[in-house]
Amino acid sequence: MDEEELTAQETALYDRQIRVWGVDAQKRLSRAHVLISGLSGATAELCKNIVLAGVGSLTLVDPRPVTEDACNANFLILPENINGGRSLADVCCESLKDFNPMVRVSAEKGE
């Protein structure tokens, strides 16, 4: 996989980044796998930036249920998700997929 080139779609999407840090760095980034445990307002922003940068995959872990407080602190959570029985990881995962469909975003169950 080290020898793979970026696709035309990746090159177009990440053009600005490639100009800043080069093709090799973008290729390495696209092969990276990131795990985030615990979703707050600050980590939501971090996750958004990781997804927009084009990391290969992002896995979220946070089994806590969505509450009004979480919604107020985390822009990835919509008010209709409050008290719906879903975990923070599931709800944030769903929102993050819309930022960059080329990044694999998933939610893990448990702690």
Secondary structure, DSSP 8 states (H G I E B T S, - for coil): -TT----HHHHHHTHHHHHHHHHHHHHHHHT-EEEEES--HHHHHHHHHHHHHT-SEEEEE---B--HHHHHH-TT--GGGTTSS-BHHHHHHHHHHTT-TTSEEEEE---
